[in-house]
Amino acid sequence: MPFCPRCKYEYAEGTLLCPDCNEKLVDALPSSTTSAVQPDDSWVVVGRVQSEVRSEMAKGALDSNNIPSVVLSNLFNAYGKGMDLMWNLGTSDKEGSAILVPREFREEALVVLEAVLGDDLRPPEQAR
């Protein structure tokens, strides 16, 4: 399947140009070094949700929009370094989860999450 080198979308076989970017499609995307493959300083918290169901909805919505994401449950606090990480995320809840995306996907992720979760999406800094 061909891919657009600019927007990274995959298109049906036989498509030559991206209908959005007007870029010539390529057979494979080059491996990217601009975004991390696991959470680190280049990932940002875009919001928080209170329930596991909402966490799954958030993750599913981001995945279906090709936005890399990680959902960290506050239960992660109980495991060594997780406590340090969660404190750095400004969380004090015993329940709920923080949703992280690479910094370059922040705005797009917020649009998707607000559409799917509405008022259930809490700001990153809001504890409860």
DRENPA-657459 format. One record per atom (N, C-alpha, C, O): residue number from 1; atom name; x, y, z. Coordinates in nm, 4 decimals. Layout:
DRENPA-657459
 num atome     east    north       up
 NUM    CA        X        Y        Z
...
end
This chain:
DRENPA-657459
 num atome     east    north       up
   1     N   0.0839  -0.1178   0.0000
   1    CA   0.0000   0.0000   0.0000
   1     C   0.0891   0.1252   0.0000
   1     O   0.1895   0.1298   0.0712
   2     N   0.0534   0.2240  -0.0778
   2    CA   0.1328   0.3478  -0.0806
   2     C   0.0990   0.4395   0.0373
   2     O  -0.0113   0.4355   0.0918
   3     N   0.1956   0.5209   0.0744
   3    CA   0.1826   0.6151   0.1848
   3     C   0.2176   0.7560   0.1383
   3     O   0.2963   0.7747   0.0454
   4     N   0.1580   0.8539   0.2043
   4    CA   0.1962   0.9929   0.1792
   4     C   0.3142   1.0262   0.2696
   4     O   0.3047   1.0087   0.3910
   5     N   0.4255   1.0738   0.2134
   5    CA   0.5414   1.1052   0.2967
   5     C   0.5199   1.2278   0.3857
   5     O   0.5945   1.2494   0.4812
   6     N   0.4177   1.3079   0.3541
   6    CA   0.3936   1.4293   0.4323
   6     C   0.2955   1.4052   0.5474
   6     O   0.3277   1.4332   0.6629
   7     N   0.1761   1.3535   0.5167
   7    CA   0.0754   1.3351   0.6224
   7     C   0.0762   1.1946   0.6807
   7     O   0.0079   1.1684   0.7798
   8     N   0.1530   1.1032   0.6201
   8    CA   0.1735   0.9671   0.6703
   8     C   0.0528   0.8755   0.6568
   8     O   0.0525   0.7672   0.7154
   9     N  -0.0490   0.9146   0.5824
   9    CA  -0.1662   0.8292   0.5647
   9     C  -0.1385   0.7227   0.4594
   9     O  -0.0595   0.7428   0.3672
  10     N  -0.2061   0.6082   0.4757
  10    CA  -0.1942   0.4977   0.3817
  10     C  -0.3127   0.5030   0.2850
  10     O  -0.4256   0.5300   0.3259
  11     N  -0.2865   0.4770   0.1567
  11    CA  -0.3908   0.4834   0.0553
  11     C  -0.4018   0.3516  -0.0199
  11     O  -0.3126   0.2670  -0.0133
  12     N  -0.5123   0.3355  -0.0913
  12    CA  -0.5372   0.2134  -0.1681
  12     C  -0.4360   0.2002  -0.2807
  12     O  -0.3865   0.2984  -0.3361
  13     N  -0.4081   0.0759  -0.3117
  13    CA  -0.3166   0.0452  -0.4217
  13     C  -0.3662   0.1138  -0.5493
  13     O  -0.4861   0.1137  -0.5774
  14     N  -0.2756   0.1713  -0.6253
  14    CA  -0.3120   0.2403  -0.7482
  14     C  -0.3224   0.3909  -0.7320
  14     O  -0.3209   0.4639  -0.8311
  15     N  -0.3330   0.4387  -0.6075
  15    CA  -0.3367   0.5831  -0.5823
  15     C  -0.1950   0.6361  -0.5962
  15     O  -0.1015   0.5793  -0.5398
  16     N  -0.1785   0.7440  -0.6706
  16    CA  -0.0448   0.7974  -0.6962
  16     C  -0.0147   0.9252  -0.6187
  16     O   0.0995   0.9490  -0.5796
  17     N  -0.1178   1.0077  -0.5963
  17    CA  -0.0994   1.1345  -0.5255
  17     C  -0.1886   1.1393  -0.4026
  17     O  -0.2999   1.0866  -0.4032
  18     N  -0.1395   1.2022  -0.2983
  18    CA  -0.2202   1.2214  -0.1777
  18     C  -0.3284   1.3247  -0.2094
  18     O  -0.2974   1.4343  -0.2559
  19     N  -0.4552   1.2905  -0.1845
  19    CA  -0.5629   1.3857  -0.2150
  19     C  -0.5626   1.5071  -0.1221
  19     O  -0.6205   1.6102  -0.1562
  20     N  -0.4990   1.4969  -0.0064
  20    CA  -0.4930   1.6089   0.0865
  20     C  -0.3727   1.6991   0.0621
  20     O  -0.3853   1.8216   0.0614
  21     N  -0.2553   1.6377   0.0419
  21    CA  -0.1300   1.7144   0.0314
  21     C  -0.0810   1.7336  -0.1112
  21     O   0.0052   1.8175  -0.1373
  22     N  -0.1367   1.6550  -0.2037
  22    CA  -0.0927   1.6562  -0.3422
  22     C   0.0533   1.6107  -0.3569
  22     O   0.1217   1.6461  -0.4529
  23     N   0.0993   1.5302  -0.2578
  23    CA   0.2355   1.4749  -0.2607
  23     C   0.2341   1.3420  -0.3348
  23     O   0.1342   1.2701  -0.3319
  24     N   0.3437   1.3094  -0.4006
  24    CA   0.3572   1.1797  -0.4655
  24     C   0.3723   1.0740  -0.3557
  24     O   0.4532   1.0898  -0.2642
  25     N   0.2930   0.9651  -0.3657
  25    CA   0.2952   0.8607  -0.2638
  25     C   0.4183   0.7729  -0.2796
  25     O   0.4719   0.7578  -0.3894
  26     N   0.4625   0.7149  -0.1679
  26    CA   0.5796   0.6268  -0.1656
  26     C   0.5373   0.4896  -0.1149
  26     O   0.4334   0.4755  -0.0504
  27     N   0.6196   0.3876  -0.1449
  27    CA   0.5869   0.2509  -0.1051
  27     C   0.6000   0.2282   0.0451
  27     O   0.5262   0.1480   0.1022
  28     N   0.6923   0.2974   0.1087
  28    CA   0.7136   0.2802   0.2527
  28     C   0.7576   0.4135   0.3131
  28     O   0.8236   0.4946   0.2481
  29     N   0.7198   0.4333   0.4365
  29    CA   0.7614   0.5549   0.5067
  29     C   0.8985   0.5334   0.5688
  29     O   0.9265   0.4251   0.6201
  30     N   0.9842   0.6346   0.5649
  30    CA   1.1138   0.6204   0.6320
  30     C   1.0918   0.6148   0.7830
  30     O   0.9970   0.6736   0.8351
  31     N   1.1798   0.5440   0.8521
  31    CA   1.1656   0.5396   0.9972
  31     C   1.1908   0.6788   1.0529
  31     O   1.2852   0.7477   1.0144
  32     N   1.1044   0.7172   1.1435
  32    CA   1.1093   0.8527   1.1988
  32     C   1.1926   0.8570   1.3257
  32     O   1.1826   0.7693   1.4116
  33     N   1.2743   0.9600   1.3358
  33    CA   1.3498   0.9798   1.4593
  33     C   1.3025   1.1054   1.5303
  33     O   1.3618   1.1472   1.6298
  34     N   1.1938   1.1668   1.4784
  34    CA   1.1477   1.2911   1.5387
  34     C   1.0579   1.2691   1.6592
  34     O   1.0495   1.3559   1.7462
  35     N   0.9905   1.1547   1.6661
  35    CA   0.9086   1.1298   1.7845
  35     C   0.9567   1.0034   1.8532
  35     O   1.0037   0.9099   1.7884
  36     N   0.9448   1.0017   1.9818
  36    CA   0.9911   0.8899   2.0614
  36     C   0.9001   0.7694   2.0420
  36     O   0.7812   0.7848   2.0140
  37     N   0.9550   0.6514   2.0565
  37    CA   0.8752   0.5299   2.0477
  37     C   0.8265   0.4846   2.1844
  37     O   0.7465   0.3914   2.1940
  38     N   0.8729   0.5482   2.2883
  38    CA   0.8240   0.5233   2.4225
  38     C   0.8248   0.6550   2.4981
  38     O   0.8964   0.7474   2.4595
  39     N   0.7469   0.6657   2.6048
  39    CA   0.7376   0.7944   2.6748
  39     C   0.8733   0.8432   2.7247
  39     O   0.9497   0.7675   2.7845
  40     N   0.9013   0.9677   2.6998
  40    CA   1.0195   1.0342   2.7525
  40     C   0.9879   1.1833   2.7549
  40     O   0.8706   1.2207   2.7560
  41     N   1.0881   1.2682   2.7556
  41    CA   1.0645   1.4124   2.7647
  41     C   0.9928   1.4701   2.6436
  41     O   0.9394   1.5807   2.6514
  42     N   0.9900   1.3971   2.5305
  42    CA   0.9219   1.4503   2.4125
  42     C   0.7722   1.4205   2.4158
  42     O   0.7000   1.4636   2.3260
  43     N   0.7237   1.3484   2.5163
  43    CA   0.5818   1.3175   2.5315
  43     C   0.5214   1.4137   2.6328
  43     O   0.5861   1.4503   2.7308
  44     N   0.3980   1.4541   2.6090
  44    CA   0.3297   1.5482   2.6983
  44     C   0.1942   1.4907   2.7406
  44     O   0.1322   1.4139   2.6671
  45     N   0.1503   1.5289   2.8587
  45    CA   0.0184   1.4892   2.9066
  45     C  -0.0832   1.5841   2.8440
  45     O  -0.0737   1.7057   2.8604
  46     N  -0.1803   1.5281   2.7724
  46    CA  -0.2830   1.6118   2.7089
  46     C  -0.4118   1.6152   2.7899
  46     O  -0.4975   1.7007   2.7673
  47     N  -0.4252   1.5243   2.8823
  47    CA  -0.5455   1.5232   2.9644
  47     C  -0.5477   1.4042   3.0569
  47     O  -0.4589   1.3190   3.0559
  48     N  -0.6535   1.4013   3.1378
  48    CA  -0.6718   1.2938   3.2332
  48     C  -0.8168   1.2479   3.2285
  48     O  -0.9073   1.3262   3.1996
  49     N  -0.8372   1.1209   3.2569
  49    CA  -0.9719   1.0659   3.2660
  49     C  -0.9831   0.9882   3.3962
  49     O  -0.8840   0.9393   3.4503
  50     N  -1.1051   0.9780   3.4446
  50    CA  -1.1263   0.9177   3.5756
  50     C  -1.1439   0.7671   3.5707
  50     O  -1.1035   0.6987   3.6647
  51     N  -1.2029   0.7121   3.4640
  51    CA  -1.2365   0.5700   3.4641
  51     C  -1.1565   0.4922   3.3594
  51     O  -1.1027   0.5487   3.2641
  52     N  -1.1511   0.3617   3.3806
  52    CA  -1.0824   0.2746   3.2861
  52     C  -1.1549   0.2719   3.1513
  52     O  -1.0916   0.2639   3.0461
  53     N  -1.2872   0.2786   3.1556
  53    CA  -1.3664   0.2806   3.0320
  53     C  -1.3297   0.4033   2.9488
  53     O  -1.3092   0.3927   2.8279
  54     N  -1.3215   0.5192   3.0130
  54    CA  -1.2847   0.6425   2.9415
  54     C  -1.1406   0.6343   2.8903
  54     O  -1.1099   0.6862   2.7829
  55     N  -1.0526   0.5695   2.9664
  55    CA  -0.9141   0.5509   2.9214
  55     C  -0.9104   0.4707   2.7922
  55     O  -0.8380   0.5047   2.6986
  56     N  -0.9900   0.3632   2.7882
  56    CA  -0.9956   0.2798   2.6685
  56     C  -1.0560   0.3557   2.5507
  56     O  -1.0105   0.3411   2.4372
  57     N  -1.1580   0.4364   2.5775
  57    CA  -1.2171   0.5184   2.4712
  57     C  -1.1139   0.6155   2.4157
  57     O  -1.1021   0.6319   2.2943
  58     N  -1.0388   0.6800   2.5055
  58    CA  -0.9372   0.7769   2.4637
  58     C  -0.8312   0.7098   2.3783
  58     O  -0.7967   0.7590   2.2708
  59     N  -0.7795   0.5969   2.4265
  59    CA  -0.6752   0.5247   2.3531
  59     C  -0.7263   0.4804   2.2161
  59     O  -0.6562   0.4948   2.1159
  60     N  -0.8481   0.4267   2.2117
  60    CA  -0.9054   0.3830   2.0850
  60     C  -0.9233   0.4971   1.9858
  60     O  -0.8953   0.4820   1.8669
  61     N  -0.9704   0.6119   2.0357
  61    CA  -0.9906   0.7274   1.9479
  61     C  -0.8576   0.7781   1.8921
  61     O  -0.8481   0.8123   1.7742
  62     N  -0.7563   0.7826   1.9766
  62    CA  -0.6244   0.8286   1.9298
  62     C  -0.5654   0.7290   1.8307
  62     O  -0.5116   0.7684   1.7272
  63     N  -0.5754   0.5996   1.8623
  63    CA  -0.5236   0.4971   1.7704
  63     C  -0.5921   0.5054   1.6343
  63     O  -0.5260   0.4957   1.5309
  64     N  -0.7243   0.5231   1.6340
  64    CA  -0.7964   0.5257   1.5066
  64     C  -0.7647   0.6513   1.4250
  64     O  -0.7930   0.6568   1.3053
  65     N  -0.7060   0.7516   1.4898
  65    CA  -0.6636   0.8727   1.4185
  65     C  -0.5126   0.8764   1.3975
  65     O  -0.4556   0.9815   1.3682
  66     N  -0.4483   0.7605   1.4128
  66    CA  -0.3031   0.7468   1.3911
  66     C  -0.2205   0.8411   1.4782
  66     O  -0.1187   0.8946   1.4341
  67     N  -0.2651   0.8608   1.6016
  67    CA  -0.1918   0.9443   1.6964
  67     C  -0.1293   0.8519   1.8004
  67     O  -0.2017   0.7860   1.8750
  68     N   0.0042   0.8458   1.8069
  68    CA   0.0677   0.7611   1.9078
  68     C   0.0279   0.8088   2.0471
  68     O   0.0219   0.9291   2.0720
  69     N   0.0010   0.7157   2.1373
  69    CA  -0.0393   0.7554   2.2717
  69     C  -0.0061   0.6470   2.3728
  69     O   0.0123   0.5299   2.3397
  70     N   0.0008   0.6915   2.4977
  70    CA   0.0194   0.6025   2.6111
  70     C  -0.0774   0.6488   2.7180
  70     O  -0.0893   0.7685   2.7442
  71     N  -0.1468   0.5543   2.7798
  71    CA  -0.2361   0.5864   2.8909
  71     C  -0.1741   0.5246   3.0149
  71     O  -0.1586   0.4028   3.0237
  72     N  -0.1383   0.6104   3.1119
  72    CA  -0.0767   0.5636   3.2356
  72     C  -0.1762   0.5716   3.3492
  72     O  -0.2217   0.6798   3.3863
  73     N  -0.2091   0.4574   3.4032
  73    CA  -0.2996   0.4514   3.5165
  73     C  -0.2255   0.4958   3.6419
  73     O  -0.1048   0.4749   3.6540
  74     N  -0.2973   0.5566   3.7342
  74    CA  -0.2348   0.5927   3.8606
  74     C  -0.1981   0.4700   3.9417
  74     O  -0.1230   0.4808   4.0386
  75     N  -0.2494   0.3534   3.9043
  75    CA  -0.2056   0.2310   3.9693
  75     C  -0.0574   0.2084   3.9439
  75     O   0.0091   0.1357   4.0178
  76     N  -0.0061   0.2715   3.8383
  76    CA   0.1362   0.2667   3.8050
  76     C   0.2193   0.3222   3.9203
  76     O   0.3368   0.2881   3.9342
  77     N   0.1587   0.4075   4.0029
  77    CA   0.2266   0.4656   4.1188
  77     C   0.2883   0.3621   4.2094
  77     O   0.3915   0.3875   4.2716
  78     N   0.2269   0.2461   4.2177
  78    CA   0.2709   0.1456   4.3129
  78     C   0.4001   0.0761   4.2712
  78     O   0.4565  -0.0013   4.3485
  79     N   0.4464   0.1027   4.1516
  79    CA   0.5623   0.0300   4.1013
  79     C   0.6855   0.1183   4.0868
  79     O   0.7078   0.1784   3.9817
  80     N   0.7636   0.1256   4.1909
  80    CA   0.8948   0.1904   4.1876
  80     C   0.8995   0.3241   4.1189
  80     O   0.8432   0.4218   4.1684
  81     N   0.9672   0.3301   4.0032
  81    CA   0.9870   0.4539   3.9290
  81     C   0.8563   0.5172   3.8855
  81     O   0.8503   0.6380   3.8623
  82     N   0.7530   0.4377   3.8742
  82    CA   0.6233   0.4916   3.8350
  82     C   0.5805   0.6032   3.9270
  82     O   0.5193   0.7003   3.8825
  83     N   0.6115   0.5911   4.0545
  83    CA   0.5720   0.6946   4.1495
  83     C   0.6375   0.8277   4.1137
  83     O   0.5719   0.9319   4.1129
  84     N   0.7675   0.8235   4.0842
  84    CA   0.8361   0.9473   4.0458
  84     C   0.7755   1.0062   3.9191
  84     O   0.7548   1.1273   3.9109
  85     N   0.7470   0.9221   3.8205
  85    CA   0.6902   0.9697   3.6951
  85     C   0.5542   1.0327   3.7175
  85     O   0.5269   1.1414   3.6667
  86     N   0.4681   0.9652   3.7935
  86    CA   0.3340   1.0182   3.8145
  86     C   0.3369   1.1477   3.8947
  86     O   0.2577   1.2379   3.8676
  87     N   0.4256   1.1590   3.9919
  87    CA   0.4360   1.2858   4.0650
  87     C   0.4765   1.3967   3.9684
  87     O   0.4261   1.5087   3.9775
  88     N   0.5681   1.3655   3.8752
  88    CA   0.6088   1.4657   3.7761
  88     C   0.4940   1.5043   3.6840
  88     O   0.4952   1.6135   3.6272
  89     N   0.3946   1.4171   3.6680
  89    CA   0.2794   1.4471   3.5841
  89     C   0.1768   1.5289   3.6596
  89     O   0.0743   1.5676   3.6036
  90     N   0.2038   1.5554   3.7863
  90    CA   0.1136   1.6375   3.8651
  90     C  -0.0126   1.5661   3.9048
  90     O  -0.1176   1.6290   3.9175
  91     N  -0.0051   1.4350   3.9249
  91    CA  -0.1238   1.3598   3.9601
  91     C  -0.1208   1.3201   4.1057
  91     O  -0.0166   1.2817   4.1588
  92     N  -0.2353   1.3294   4.1697
  92    CA  -0.2433   1.2841   4.3078
  92     C  -0.3621   1.1910   4.3275
  92     O  -0.3869   1.1449   4.4389
  93     N  -0.4352   1.1632   4.2210
  93    CA  -0.5493   1.0727   4.2303
  93     C  -0.5025   0.9316   4.2598
  93     O  -0.3908   0.8936   4.2247
  94     N  -0.5884   0.8541   4.3244
  94    CA  -0.5621   0.7120   4.3379
  94     C  -0.6299   0.6373   4.2239
  94     O  -0.6023   0.5192   4.2029
  95     N  -0.7171   0.7032   4.1509
  95    CA  -0.7866   0.6454   4.0375
  95     C  -0.7625   0.7345   3.9167
  95     O  -0.7161   0.8478   3.9294
  96     N  -0.7943   0.6821   3.8011
  96    CA  -0.7823   0.7636   3.6811
  96     C  -0.6522   0.7409   3.6087
  96     O  -0.5667   0.6645   3.6535
  97     N  -0.6381   0.8078   3.4963
  97    CA  -0.5227   0.7872   3.4102
  97     C  -0.4802   0.9168   3.3432
  97     O  -0.5616   1.0060   3.3194
  98     N  -0.3520   0.9253   3.3135
  98    CA  -0.2971   1.0365   3.2363
  98     C  -0.2797   0.9884   3.0926
  98     O  -0.2356   0.8758   3.0693
  99     N  -0.3143   1.0741   2.9961
  99    CA  -0.3019   1.0411   2.8544
  99     C  -0.1849   1.1214   2.7987
  99     O  -0.1844   1.2443   2.8051
 100     N  -0.0858   1.0510   2.7441
 100    CA   0.0332   1.1145   2.6893
 100     C   0.0424   1.0923   2.5393
 100     O   0.0078   0.9855   2.4889
 101     N   0.0894   1.1941   2.4687
 101    CA   0.1157   1.1841   2.3250
 101     C   0.2479   1.2543   2.2961
 101     O   0.2913   1.3385   2.3747
 102     N   0.3129   1.2207   2.1838
 102    CA   0.4319   1.2974   2.1459
 102     C   0.3940   1.4447   2.1286
 102     O   0.2855   1.4763   2.0799
 103     N   0.4818   1.5316   2.1679
 103    CA   0.4569   1.6768   2.1675
 103     C   0.4002   1.7264   2.0355
 103     O   0.3127   1.8129   2.0349
 104     N   0.4486   1.6731   1.9236
 104    CA   0.4041   1.7226   1.7933
 104     C   0.2595   1.6829   1.7601
 104     O   0.2018   1.7355   1.6650
 105     N   0.2011   1.5912   1.8369
 105    CA   0.0620   1.5493   1.8147
 105     C  -0.0342   1.6127   1.9154
 105     O  -0.1531   1.5809   1.9140
 106     N   0.0137   1.7008   2.0020
 106    CA  -0.0663   1.7550   2.1120
 106     C  -0.1978   1.8181   2.0656
 106     O  -0.3044   1.7806   2.1144
 107     N  -0.1918   1.9115   1.9737
 107    CA  -0.3122   1.9835   1.9306
 107     C  -0.4130   1.8904   1.8633
 107     O  -0.5327   1.8978   1.8907
 108     N  -0.3653   1.8047   1.7768
 108    CA  -0.4533   1.7102   1.7079
 108     C  -0.5182   1.6146   1.8094
 108     O  -0.6368   1.5834   1.7984
 109     N  -0.4406   1.5688   1.9073
 109    CA  -0.4932   1.4784   2.0099
 109     C  -0.6016   1.5463   2.0924
 109     O  -0.7027   1.4839   2.1247
 110     N  -0.5821   1.6731   2.1268
 110    CA  -0.6826   1.7457   2.2044
 110     C  -0.8149   1.7559   2.1299
 110     O  -0.9212   1.7410   2.1901
 111     N  -0.8094   1.7811   2.0004
 111    CA  -0.9319   1.7898   1.9200
 111     C  -1.0059   1.6558   1.9237
 111     O  -1.1271   1.6517   1.9452
 112     N  -0.9327   1.5472   1.9026
 112    CA  -0.9932   1.4141   1.9016
 112     C  -1.0511   1.3804   2.0386
 112     O  -1.1651   1.3350   2.0488
 113     N  -0.9728   1.4026   2.1433
 113    CA  -1.0177   1.3664   2.2786
 113     C  -1.1367   1.4497   2.3241
 113     O  -1.2277   1.3972   2.3882
 114     N  -1.1374   1.5775   2.2921
 114    CA  -1.2511   1.6621   2.3313
 114     C  -1.3782   1.6184   2.2576
 114     O  -1.4878   1.6239   2.3134
 115     N  -1.3631   1.5755   2.1332
 115    CA  -1.4795   1.5292   2.0569
 115     C  -1.5345   1.3985   2.1138
 115     O  -1.6559   1.3785   2.1174
 116     N  -1.4466   1.3108   2.1575
 116    CA  -1.4889   1.1795   2.2062
 116     C  -1.5307   1.1823   2.3532
 116     O  -1.6295   1.1195   2.3911
 117     N  -1.4555   1.2549   2.4356
 117    CA  -1.4778   1.2504   2.5803
 117     C  -1.5542   1.3695   2.6366
 117     O  -1.6131   1.3599   2.7443
 118     N  -1.5539   1.4799   2.5659
 118    CA  -1.6235   1.5990   2.6149
 118     C  -1.5749   1.6415   2.7523
 118     O  -1.4548   1.6562   2.7749
 119     N  -1.6690   1.6614   2.8445
 119    CA  -1.6356   1.7082   2.9792
 119     C  -1.5636   1.6040   3.0637
 119     O  -1.5122   1.6368   3.1706
 120     N  -1.5589   1.4786   3.0178
 120    CA  -1.4874   1.3750   3.0929
 120     C  -1.3362   1.3881   3.0790
 120     O  -1.2615   1.3269   3.1554
 121     N  -1.2902   1.4676   2.9822
 121    CA  -1.1476   1.4929   2.9669
 121     C  -1.1095   1.6070   3.0601
 121     O  -1.1592   1.7188   3.0465
 122     N  -1.0218   1.5780   3.1539
 122    CA  -0.9784   1.6809   3.2482
 122     C  -0.8421   1.7355   3.2060
 122     O  -0.7623   1.6636   3.1459
 123     N  -0.8157   1.8608   3.2370
 123    CA  -0.6840   1.9170   3.2054
 123     C  -0.5735   1.8384   3.2769
 123     O  -0.5986   1.7792   3.3819
 124     N  -0.4520   1.8370   3.2217
 124    CA  -0.3425   1.7607   3.2813
 124     C  -0.3167   1.7940   3.4277
 124     O  -0.2852   1.7051   3.5069
 125     N  -0.3296   1.9200   3.4637
 125    CA  -0.2942   1.9618   3.5992
 125     C  -0.4065   1.9438   3.7009
 125     O  -0.3835   1.9597   3.8208
 126     N  -0.5270   1.9113   3.6557
 126    CA  -0.6399   1.8972   3.7470
 126     C  -0.6335   1.7627   3.8168
 126     O  -0.6339   1.6585   3.7511
 127     N  -0.6276   1.7638   3.9489
 127    CA  -0.6085   1.6402   4.0242
 127     C  -0.7383   1.5640   4.0470
 127     O  -0.7363   1.4414   4.0359
 128     N  -0.8480   1.6258   4.0771
 128    CA  -0.9745   1.5544   4.0922
 128     C  -1.0879   1.6515   4.1024
 128     O  -1.2033   1.6105   4.1157
end
